[in-house]
Amino acid sequence: MAKRLWVERNHKDGSWNGYSEDGAHVMFGKGRGLFSPGDLMKIALAACGALSSQFAIEHALGEGKGAKIVVDGTYDADNDAYLNFSEQVVVDALDAGLSEEDAAKLKDRIMRHIDKACTVKHTYEQETPVRLDVTIRH
């Protein structure tokens, strides 16, 4: 069964809070210092790549090592949608003394791990229907 998620309006400042049934929390909204829903889409893609690549990176470079993942997207204002996303994975392996061959192998492993295990990437790469229901409690 999927984890239950929901959002609620913060009446104090007008921001929104996202929650999970296991206690996770994120703030979003419009304005300075808040993620927009589009930002959260990009964060989800970067986070998925980070978690998917973590094993390969730690195996090669040591426990606690990771990547910096930057995601950008081309926004189409006329259709209020992203046309594509660009994801850049940067691994700092300067201290590891990797050979060119070892660096190429690590790059390949990272790409294979992300291609295999990143649910967000898989979802964005296909058309994903969304069913919307509205309930007015009165």
Protein Blocks (a to p, Z undefined) as FASTA:
>chain_A
ZZdddddddfknopacdddfkopacdddedehiacfklmmmmmmmmmmmmmmmmmmmmmn
oghiacdddddddddfklopafbdcddddddfklnopafklmmmmmmmmmmmmmmmmmkl
mmmmpccdddddddddZZ
